[in-house]
Amino acid sequence: MKKLILNPERCKGCSLCIKVCPDKVLEYDTAGFNAHGCHPVKWKGSCRLCGMCYLICPDYVFEIRDEATLER
């Protein structure tokens, strides 16, 4: 089974992933800042793993992995 992993510390706040998400489940986390001084992206709903955010993100914030490899 596949899993989408989000690394908020890599986010620079470009909003490309938010704009391209077909289900509109991404938003900025305005509760804090990351190492870049940005409000990082976060999920606000259930992701269906379409991969659009993964494909468009220039900063490699998203990873799609097999859950079996996460346990190693």
PDB file of N, CA, C and O in Angstrom:
ATOM      1  N   MET A   1       0.838  -1.177   0.000  1.00  0.00           N
ATOM      2  CA  MET A   1       0.000   0.000   0.000  1.00  0.00           C
ATOM      3  C   MET A   1       0.888   1.246   0.000  1.00  0.00           C
ATOM      4  O   MET A   1       1.909   1.284   0.687  1.00  0.00           O
ATOM      5  N   LYS A   2       0.512   2.228  -0.744  1.00  0.00           N
ATOM      6  CA  LYS A   2       1.266   3.466  -0.861  1.00  0.00           C
ATOM      7  C   LYS A   2       0.860   4.463   0.216  1.00  0.00           C
ATOM      8  O   LYS A   2      -0.267   4.442   0.711  1.00  0.00           O
ATOM      9  N   LYS A   3       1.802   5.337   0.570  1.00  0.00           N
ATOM     10  CA  LYS A   3       1.549   6.375   1.559  1.00  0.00           C
ATOM     11  C   LYS A   3       2.232   7.659   1.109  1.00  0.00           C
ATOM     12  O   LYS A   3       3.360   7.627   0.618  1.00  0.00           O
ATOM     13  N   LEU A   4       1.557   8.775   1.272  1.00  0.00           N
ATOM     14  CA  LEU A   4       2.121  10.077   0.949  1.00  0.00           C
ATOM     15  C   LEU A   4       2.680  10.682   2.220  1.00  0.00           C
ATOM     16  O   LEU A   4       1.982  10.789   3.229  1.00  0.00           O
ATOM     17  N   ILE A   5       3.939  11.076   2.168  1.00  0.00           N
ATOM     18  CA  ILE A   5       4.618  11.663   3.318  1.00  0.00           C
ATOM     19  C   ILE A   5       4.885  13.127   3.018  1.00  0.00           C
ATOM     20  O   ILE A   5       5.332  13.481   1.927  1.00  0.00           O
ATOM     21  N   LEU A   6       4.608  13.966   3.992  1.00  0.00           N
ATOM     22  CA  LEU A   6       4.784  15.403   3.855  1.00  0.00           C
ATOM     23  C   LEU A   6       5.900  15.846   4.790  1.00  0.00           C
ATOM     24  O   LEU A   6       5.870  15.528   5.979  1.00  0.00           O
ATOM     25  N   ASN A   7       6.890  16.579   4.268  1.00  0.00           N
ATOM     26  CA  ASN A   7       7.976  17.117   5.079  1.00  0.00           C
ATOM     27  C   ASN A   7       7.827  18.636   5.118  1.00  0.00           C
ATOM     28  O   ASN A   7       8.315  19.323   4.221  1.00  0.00           O
ATOM     29  N   PRO A   8       7.160  19.171   6.145  1.00  0.00           N
ATOM     30  CA  PRO A   8       6.879  20.604   6.193  1.00  0.00           C
ATOM     31  C   PRO A   8       8.121  21.480   6.294  1.00  0.00           C
ATOM     32  O   PRO A   8       8.059  22.663   5.959  1.00  0.00           O
ATOM     33  N   GLU A   9       9.241  20.937   6.743  1.00  0.00           N
ATOM     34  CA  GLU A   9      10.462  21.738   6.858  1.00  0.00           C
ATOM     35  C   GLU A   9      11.044  22.117   5.502  1.00  0.00           C
ATOM     36  O   GLU A   9      11.826  23.064   5.415  1.00  0.00           O
ATOM     37  N   ARG A  10      10.686  21.409   4.457  1.00  0.00           N
ATOM     38  CA  ARG A  10      11.181  21.724   3.116  1.00  0.00           C
ATOM     39  C   ARG A  10      10.315  22.767   2.395  1.00  0.00           C
ATOM     40  O   ARG A  10      10.733  23.327   1.381  1.00  0.00           O
ATOM     41  N   CYS A  11       9.140  23.020   2.906  1.00  0.00           N
ATOM     42  CA  CYS A  11       8.179  23.902   2.236  1.00  0.00           C
ATOM     43  C   CYS A  11       8.645  25.361   2.255  1.00  0.00           C
ATOM     44  O   CYS A  11       9.050  25.886   3.292  1.00  0.00           O
ATOM     45  N   LYS A  12       8.578  26.006   1.078  1.00  0.00           N
ATOM     46  CA  LYS A  12       8.926  27.420   0.955  1.00  0.00           C
ATOM     47  C   LYS A  12       7.703  28.285   0.674  1.00  0.00           C
ATOM     48  O   LYS A  12       7.833  29.469   0.366  1.00  0.00           O
ATOM     49  N   GLY A  13       6.524  27.696   0.780  1.00  0.00           N
ATOM     50  CA  GLY A  13       5.291  28.467   0.657  1.00  0.00           C
ATOM     51  C   GLY A  13       4.925  28.933  -0.731  1.00  0.00           C
ATOM     52  O   GLY A  13       4.306  29.987  -0.874  1.00  0.00           O
ATOM     53  N   CYS A  14       5.281  28.190  -1.756  1.00  0.00           N
ATOM     54  CA  CYS A  14       4.990  28.619  -3.135  1.00  0.00           C
ATOM     55  C   CYS A  14       3.519  28.441  -3.514  1.00  0.00           C
ATOM     56  O   CYS A  14       3.047  29.083  -4.453  1.00  0.00           O
ATOM     57  N   SER A  15       2.794  27.588  -2.809  1.00  0.00           N
ATOM     58  CA  SER A  15       1.361  27.290  -2.995  1.00  0.00           C
ATOM     59  C   SER A  15       1.013  26.507  -4.261  1.00  0.00           C
ATOM     60  O   SER A  15      -0.167  26.345  -4.572  1.00  0.00           O
ATOM     61  N   LEU A  16       2.002  26.023  -4.987  1.00  0.00           N
ATOM     62  CA  LEU A  16       1.710  25.242  -6.193  1.00  0.00           C
ATOM     63  C   LEU A  16       0.902  23.990  -5.861  1.00  0.00           C
ATOM     64  O   LEU A  16      -0.037  23.646  -6.579  1.00  0.00           O
ATOM     65  N   CYS A  17       1.265  23.313  -4.782  1.00  0.00           N
ATOM     66  CA  CYS A  17       0.557  22.086  -4.406  1.00  0.00           C
ATOM     67  C   CYS A  17      -0.890  22.385  -4.011  1.00  0.00           C
ATOM     68  O   CYS A  17      -1.799  21.622  -4.338  1.00  0.00           O
ATOM     69  N   ILE A  18      -1.094  23.480  -3.319  1.00  0.00           N
ATOM     70  CA  ILE A  18      -2.444  23.864  -2.903  1.00  0.00           C
ATOM     71  C   ILE A  18      -3.317  24.128  -4.127  1.00  0.00           C
ATOM     72  O   ILE A  18      -4.480  23.728  -4.167  1.00  0.00           O
ATOM     73  N   LYS A  19      -2.752  24.798  -5.117  1.00  0.00           N
ATOM     74  CA  LYS A  19      -3.505  25.145  -6.331  1.00  0.00           C
ATOM     75  C   LYS A  19      -3.821  23.928  -7.191  1.00  0.00           C
ATOM     76  O   LYS A  19      -4.874  23.875  -7.827  1.00  0.00           O
ATOM     77  N   VAL A  20      -2.914  22.947  -7.214  1.00  0.00           N
ATOM     78  CA  VAL A  20      -3.079  21.806  -8.118  1.00  0.00           C
ATOM     79  C   VAL A  20      -3.870  20.653  -7.500  1.00  0.00           C
ATOM     80  O   VAL A  20      -4.309  19.761  -8.227  1.00  0.00           O
ATOM     81  N   CYS A  21      -4.060  20.647  -6.200  1.00  0.00           N
ATOM     82  CA  CYS A  21      -4.760  19.546  -5.539  1.00  0.00           C
ATOM     83  C   CYS A  21      -6.222  19.478  -5.990  1.00  0.00           C
ATOM     84  O   CYS A  21      -6.982  20.418  -5.756  1.00  0.00           O
ATOM     85  N   PRO A  22      -6.625  18.369  -6.637  1.00  0.00           N
ATOM     86  CA  PRO A  22      -7.993  18.280  -7.146  1.00  0.00           C
ATOM     87  C   PRO A  22      -9.047  18.174  -6.042  1.00  0.00           C
ATOM     88  O   PRO A  22     -10.209  18.524  -6.250  1.00  0.00           O
ATOM     89  N   ASP A  23      -8.639  17.694  -4.879  1.00  0.00           N
ATOM     90  CA  ASP A  23      -9.586  17.530  -3.772  1.00  0.00           C
ATOM     91  C   ASP A  23      -9.527  18.670  -2.762  1.00  0.00           C
ATOM     92  O   ASP A  23     -10.289  18.689  -1.795  1.00  0.00           O
ATOM     93  N   LYS A  24      -8.626  19.617  -2.986  1.00  0.00           N
ATOM     94  CA  LYS A  24      -8.469  20.793  -2.112  1.00  0.00           C
ATOM     95  C   LYS A  24      -8.269  20.392  -0.652  1.00  0.00           C
ATOM     96  O   LYS A  24      -8.927  20.930   0.238  1.00  0.00           O
ATOM     97  N   VAL A  25      -7.358  19.443  -0.405  1.00  0.00           N
ATOM     98  CA  VAL A  25      -7.099  18.974   0.957  1.00  0.00           C
ATOM     99  C   VAL A  25      -5.810  19.537   1.543  1.00  0.00           C
ATOM    100  O   VAL A  25      -5.381  19.104   2.613  1.00  0.00           O
ATOM    101  N   LEU A  26      -5.188  20.489   0.867  1.00  0.00           N
ATOM    102  CA  LEU A  26      -3.970  21.110   1.367  1.00  0.00           C
ATOM    103  C   LEU A  26      -4.225  22.576   1.704  1.00  0.00           C
ATOM    104  O   LEU A  26      -5.006  23.257   1.040  1.00  0.00           O
ATOM    105  N   GLU A  27      -3.546  23.045   2.754  1.00  0.00           N
ATOM    106  CA  GLU A  27      -3.635  24.446   3.153  1.00  0.00           C
ATOM    107  C   GLU A  27      -2.364  24.798   3.912  1.00  0.00           C
ATOM    108  O   GLU A  27      -1.569  23.920   4.246  1.00  0.00           O
ATOM    109  N   TYR A  28      -2.173  26.093   4.184  1.00  0.00           N
ATOM    110  CA  TYR A  28      -1.028  26.512   4.979  1.00  0.00           C
ATOM    111  C   TYR A  28      -1.317  26.309   6.456  1.00  0.00           C
ATOM    112  O   TYR A  28      -2.433  26.539   6.922  1.00  0.00           O
ATOM    113  N   ASP A  29      -0.296  25.874   7.185  1.00  0.00           N
ATOM    114  CA  ASP A  29      -0.384  25.722   8.630  1.00  0.00           C
ATOM    115  C   ASP A  29       0.020  27.059   9.248  1.00  0.00           C
ATOM    116  O   ASP A  29       1.207  27.329   9.434  1.00  0.00           O
ATOM    117  N   THR A  30      -0.948  27.872   9.557  1.00  0.00           N
ATOM    118  CA  THR A  30      -0.675  29.213  10.067  1.00  0.00           C
ATOM    119  C   THR A  30      -0.363  29.224  11.560  1.00  0.00           C
ATOM    120  O   THR A  30      -0.182  30.291  12.147  1.00  0.00           O
ATOM    121  N   ALA A  31      -0.300  28.049  12.174  1.00  0.00           N
ATOM    122  CA  ALA A  31       0.005  27.971  13.604  1.00  0.00           C
ATOM    123  C   ALA A  31       1.498  28.140  13.893  1.00  0.00           C
ATOM    124  O   ALA A  31       1.884  28.398  15.033  1.00  0.00           O
ATOM    125  N   GLY A  32       2.328  27.997  12.875  1.00  0.00           N
ATOM    126  CA  GLY A  32       3.763  28.116  13.115  1.00  0.00           C
ATOM    127  C   GLY A  32       4.540  28.306  11.830  1.00  0.00           C
ATOM    128  O   GLY A  32       3.974  28.360  10.738  1.00  0.00           O
ATOM    129  N   PHE A  33       5.850  28.408  11.984  1.00  0.00           N
ATOM    130  CA  PHE A  33       6.756  28.610  10.857  1.00  0.00           C
ATOM    131  C   PHE A  33       7.755  27.465  10.795  1.00  0.00           C
ATOM    132  O   PHE A  33       8.039  26.823  11.806  1.00  0.00           O
ATOM    133  N   ASN A  34       8.283  27.213   9.607  1.00  0.00           N
ATOM    134  CA  ASN A  34       9.320  26.194   9.454  1.00  0.00           C
ATOM    135  C   ASN A  34      10.693  26.862   9.405  1.00  0.00           C
ATOM    136  O   ASN A  34      10.808  28.059   9.668  1.00  0.00           O
ATOM    137  N   ALA A  35      11.723  26.106   9.076  1.00  0.00           N
ATOM    138  CA  ALA A  35      13.099  26.618   9.045  1.00  0.00           C
ATOM    139  C   ALA A  35      13.299  27.717   8.007  1.00  0.00           C
ATOM    140  O   ALA A  35      14.228  28.516   8.133  1.00  0.00           O
ATOM    141  N   HIS A  36      12.449  27.773   6.990  1.00  0.00           N
ATOM    142  CA  HIS A  36      12.541  28.806   5.956  1.00  0.00           C
ATOM    143  C   HIS A  36      11.784  30.074   6.341  1.00  0.00           C
ATOM    144  O   HIS A  36      11.800  31.061   5.606  1.00  0.00           O
ATOM    145  N   GLY A  37      11.122  30.044   7.493  1.00  0.00           N
ATOM    146  CA  GLY A  37      10.340  31.202   7.928  1.00  0.00           C
ATOM    147  C   GLY A  37       8.991  31.281   7.250  1.00  0.00           C
ATOM    148  O   GLY A  37       8.382  32.350   7.199  1.00  0.00           O
ATOM    149  N   CYS A  38       8.514  30.160   6.727  1.00  0.00           N
ATOM    150  CA  CYS A  38       7.238  30.111   6.009  1.00  0.00           C
ATOM    151  C   CYS A  38       6.208  29.330   6.809  1.00  0.00           C
ATOM    152  O   CYS A  38       6.550  28.493   7.643  1.00  0.00           O
ATOM    153  N   HIS A  39       4.955  29.616   6.542  1.00  0.00           N
ATOM    154  CA  HIS A  39       3.900  28.750   7.032  1.00  0.00           C
ATOM    155  C   HIS A  39       3.897  27.539   6.102  1.00  0.00           C
ATOM    156  O   HIS A  39       3.589  27.686   4.919  1.00  0.00           O
ATOM    157  N   PRO A  40       4.228  26.356   6.597  1.00  0.00           N
ATOM    158  CA  PRO A  40       4.299  25.185   5.720  1.00  0.00           C
ATOM    159  C   PRO A  40       2.912  24.652   5.368  1.00  0.00           C
ATOM    160  O   PRO A  40       1.914  24.966   6.017  1.00  0.00           O
ATOM    161  N   VAL A  41       2.891  23.860   4.349  1.00  0.00           N
ATOM    162  CA  VAL A  41       1.645  23.239   3.907  1.00  0.00           C
ATOM    163  C   VAL A  41       1.281  22.093   4.855  1.00  0.00           C
ATOM    164  O   VAL A  41       2.157  21.468   5.453  1.00  0.00           O
ATOM    165  N   LYS A  42      -0.023  21.827   4.984  1.00  0.00           N
ATOM    166  CA  LYS A  42      -0.512  20.702   5.790  1.00  0.00           C
ATOM    167  C   LYS A  42      -1.780  20.175   5.156  1.00  0.00           C
ATOM    168  O   LYS A  42      -2.389  20.830   4.310  1.00  0.00           O
ATOM    169  N   TRP A  43      -2.173  18.971   5.577  1.00  0.00           N
ATOM    170  CA  TRP A  43      -3.428  18.394   5.105  1.00  0.00           C
ATOM    171  C   TRP A  43      -4.583  18.905   5.950  1.00  0.00           C
ATOM    172  O   TRP A  43      -4.457  19.076   7.162  1.00  0.00           O
ATOM    173  N   LYS A  44      -5.698  19.143   5.298  1.00  0.00           N
ATOM    174  CA  LYS A  44      -6.911  19.504   6.027  1.00  0.00           C
ATOM    175  C   LYS A  44      -8.013  18.492   5.768  1.00  0.00           C
ATOM    176  O   LYS A  44      -9.148  18.674   6.207  1.00  0.00           O
ATOM    177  N   GLY A  45      -7.682  17.438   5.064  1.00  0.00           N
ATOM    178  CA  GLY A  45      -8.652  16.395   4.746  1.00  0.00           C
ATOM    179  C   GLY A  45      -7.961  15.124   4.320  1.00  0.00           C
ATOM    180  O   GLY A  45      -6.743  14.998   4.448  1.00  0.00           O
ATOM    181  N   SER A  46      -8.719  14.200   3.823  1.00  0.00           N
ATOM    182  CA  SER A  46      -8.217  12.899   3.427  1.00  0.00           C
ATOM    183  C   SER A  46      -7.635  12.939   2.013  1.00  0.00           C
ATOM    184  O   SER A  46      -8.271  13.433   1.082  1.00  0.00           O
ATOM    185  N   CYS A  47      -6.426  12.417   1.868  1.00  0.00           N
ATOM    186  CA  CYS A  47      -5.721  12.406   0.589  1.00  0.00           C
ATOM    187  C   CYS A  47      -6.011  11.093  -0.142  1.00  0.00           C
ATOM    188  O   CYS A  47      -6.013  10.025   0.470  1.00  0.00           O
ATOM    189  N   ARG A  48      -6.258  11.179  -1.457  1.00  0.00           N
ATOM    190  CA  ARG A  48      -6.520   9.965  -2.233  1.00  0.00           C
ATOM    191  C   ARG A  48      -5.297   9.506  -3.034  1.00  0.00           C
ATOM    192  O   ARG A  48      -5.398   8.610  -3.872  1.00  0.00           O
ATOM    193  N   LEU A  49      -4.148  10.125  -2.768  1.00  0.00           N
ATOM    194  CA  LEU A  49      -2.870   9.753  -3.384  1.00  0.00           C
ATOM    195  C   LEU A  49      -2.841   9.916  -4.905  1.00  0.00           C
ATOM    196  O   LEU A  49      -2.322   9.051  -5.611  1.00  0.00           O
ATOM    197  N   CYS A  50      -3.384  10.995  -5.400  1.00  0.00           N
ATOM    198  CA  CYS A  50      -3.339  11.228  -6.849  1.00  0.00           C
ATOM    199  C   CYS A  50      -1.925  11.589  -7.306  1.00  0.00           C
ATOM    200  O   CYS A  50      -1.575  11.369  -8.466  1.00  0.00           O
ATOM    201  N   GLY A  51      -1.102  12.147  -6.391  1.00  0.00           N
ATOM    202  CA  GLY A  51       0.284  12.464  -6.708  1.00  0.00           C
ATOM    203  C   GLY A  51       0.521  13.805  -7.354  1.00  0.00           C
ATOM    204  O   GLY A  51       1.659  14.109  -7.710  1.00  0.00           O
ATOM    205  N   MET A  52      -0.490  14.615  -7.522  1.00  0.00           N
ATOM    206  CA  MET A  52      -0.309  15.916  -8.171  1.00  0.00           C
ATOM    207  C   MET A  52       0.635  16.823  -7.376  1.00  0.00           C
ATOM    208  O   MET A  52       1.478  17.503  -7.962  1.00  0.00           O
ATOM    209  N   CYS A  53       0.500  16.837  -6.057  1.00  0.00           N
ATOM    210  CA  CYS A  53       1.381  17.657  -5.220  1.00  0.00           C
ATOM    211  C   CYS A  53       2.827  17.187  -5.351  1.00  0.00           C
ATOM    212  O   CYS A  53       3.750  17.996  -5.439  1.00  0.00           O
ATOM    213  N   TYR A  54       3.005  15.890  -5.363  1.00  0.00           N
ATOM    214  CA  TYR A  54       4.331  15.283  -5.510  1.00  0.00           C
ATOM    215  C   TYR A  54       4.976  15.696  -6.831  1.00  0.00           C
ATOM    216  O   TYR A  54       6.166  16.011  -6.878  1.00  0.00           O
ATOM    217  N   LEU A  55       4.199  15.693  -7.882  1.00  0.00           N
ATOM    218  CA  LEU A  55       4.729  16.020  -9.207  1.00  0.00           C
ATOM    219  C   LEU A  55       5.071  17.495  -9.374  1.00  0.00           C
ATOM    220  O   LEU A  55       6.039  17.822 -10.060  1.00  0.00           O
ATOM    221  N   ILE A  56       4.310  18.382  -8.774  1.00  0.00           N
ATOM    222  CA  ILE A  56       4.501  19.810  -9.008  1.00  0.00           C
ATOM    223  C   ILE A  56       5.449  20.488  -8.030  1.00  0.00           C
ATOM    224  O   ILE A  56       5.974  21.559  -8.332  1.00  0.00           O
ATOM    225  N   CYS A  57       5.680  19.894  -6.873  1.00  0.00           N
ATOM    226  CA  CYS A  57       6.473  20.549  -5.830  1.00  0.00           C
ATOM    227  C   CYS A  57       7.951  20.657  -6.221  1.00  0.00           C
ATOM    228  O   CYS A  57       8.604  19.638  -6.449  1.00  0.00           O
ATOM    229  N   PRO A  58       8.487  21.888  -6.302  1.00  0.00           N
ATOM    230  CA  PRO A  58       9.898  22.065  -6.660  1.00  0.00           C
ATOM    231  C   PRO A  58      10.857  21.809  -5.498  1.00  0.00           C
ATOM    232  O   PRO A  58      12.069  21.735  -5.701  1.00  0.00           O
ATOM    233  N   ASP A  59      10.326  21.674  -4.289  1.00  0.00           N
ATOM    234  CA  ASP A  59      11.174  21.544  -3.101  1.00  0.00           C
ATOM    235  C   ASP A  59      11.129  20.165  -2.457  1.00  0.00           C
ATOM    236  O   ASP A  59      11.630  19.987  -1.346  1.00  0.00           O
ATOM    237  N   TYR A  60      10.543  19.201  -3.128  1.00  0.00           N
ATOM    238  CA  TYR A  60      10.481  17.811  -2.646  1.00  0.00           C
ATOM    239  C   TYR A  60       9.856  17.699  -1.246  1.00  0.00           C
ATOM    240  O   TYR A  60      10.359  16.972  -0.389  1.00  0.00           O
ATOM    241  N   VAL A  61       8.769  18.420  -1.034  1.00  0.00           N
ATOM    242  CA  VAL A  61       8.053  18.372   0.234  1.00  0.00           C
ATOM    243  C   VAL A  61       7.323  17.036   0.375  1.00  0.00           C
ATOM    244  O   VAL A  61       7.139  16.545   1.488  1.00  0.00           O
ATOM    245  N   PHE A  62       6.911  16.455  -0.736  1.00  0.00           N
ATOM    246  CA  PHE A  62       6.095  15.242  -0.722  1.00  0.00           C
ATOM    247  C   PHE A  62       6.887  14.034  -1.212  1.00  0.00           C
ATOM    248  O   PHE A  62       7.704  14.138  -2.127  1.00  0.00           O
ATOM    249  N   GLU A  63       6.633  12.896  -0.590  1.00  0.00           N
ATOM    250  CA  GLU A  63       7.194  11.613  -1.029  1.00  0.00           C
ATOM    251  C   GLU A  63       6.065  10.607  -1.087  1.00  0.00           C
ATOM    252  O   GLU A  63       5.164  10.623  -0.249  1.00  0.00           O
ATOM    253  N   ILE A  64       6.112   9.740  -2.068  1.00  0.00           N
ATOM    254  CA  ILE A  64       5.171   8.625  -2.137  1.00  0.00           C
ATOM    255  C   ILE A  64       5.989   7.360  -1.929  1.00  0.00           C
ATOM    256  O   ILE A  64       6.897   7.054  -2.703  1.00  0.00           O
ATOM    257  N   ARG A  65       5.651   6.630  -0.868  1.00  0.00           N
ATOM    258  CA  ARG A  65       6.407   5.429  -0.522  1.00  0.00           C
ATOM    259  C   ARG A  65       5.474   4.261  -0.282  1.00  0.00           C
ATOM    260  O   ARG A  65       4.290   4.416   0.015  1.00  0.00           O
ATOM    261  N   ASP A  66       6.050   3.112  -0.421  1.00  0.00           N
ATOM    262  CA  ASP A  66       5.360   1.881  -0.061  1.00  0.00           C
ATOM    263  C   ASP A  66       5.445   1.758   1.463  1.00  0.00           C
ATOM    264  O   ASP A  66       6.529   1.917   2.025  1.00  0.00           O
ATOM    265  N   GLU A  67       4.349   1.485   2.133  1.00  0.00           N
ATOM    266  CA  GLU A  67       4.330   1.400   3.592  1.00  0.00           C
ATOM    267  C   GLU A  67       5.318   0.364   4.114  1.00  0.00           C
ATOM    268  O   GLU A  67       5.836   0.528   5.219  1.00  0.00           O
ATOM    269  N   ALA A  68       5.594  -0.691   3.362  1.00  0.00           N
ATOM    270  CA  ALA A  68       6.532  -1.730   3.804  1.00  0.00           C
ATOM    271  C   ALA A  68       7.935  -1.162   3.959  1.00  0.00           C
ATOM    272  O   ALA A  68       8.670  -1.611   4.838  1.00  0.00           O
ATOM    273  N   THR A  69       8.340  -0.187   3.137  1.00  0.00           N
ATOM    274  CA  THR A  69       9.673   0.389   3.228  1.00  0.00           C
ATOM    275  C   THR A  69       9.789   1.387   4.377  1.00  0.00           C
ATOM    276  O   THR A  69      10.900   1.717   4.791  1.00  0.00           O
ATOM    277  N   LEU A  70       8.670   1.870   4.895  1.00  0.00           N
ATOM    278  CA  LEU A  70       8.692   2.816   6.002  1.00  0.00           C
ATOM    279  C   LEU A  70       9.073   2.147   7.316  1.00  0.00           C
ATOM    280  O   LEU A  70       9.578   2.805   8.225  1.00  0.00           O
ATOM    281  N   GLU A  71       8.838   0.862   7.418  1.00  0.00           N
ATOM    282  CA  GLU A  71       9.085   0.143   8.669  1.00  0.00           C
ATOM    283  C   GLU A  71      10.545  -0.217   8.861  1.00  0.00           C
ATOM    284  O   GLU A  71      10.932  -0.623   9.957  1.00  0.00           O
ATOM    285  N   ARG A  72      11.357  -0.083   7.847  1.00  0.00           N
ATOM    286  CA  ARG A  72      12.777  -0.469   7.933  1.00  0.00           C
ATOM    287  C   ARG A  72      13.601   0.569   8.629  1.00  0.00           C
ATOM    288  O   ARG A  72      14.811   0.397   8.782  1.00  0.00           O
TER     289      ARG A  72
END
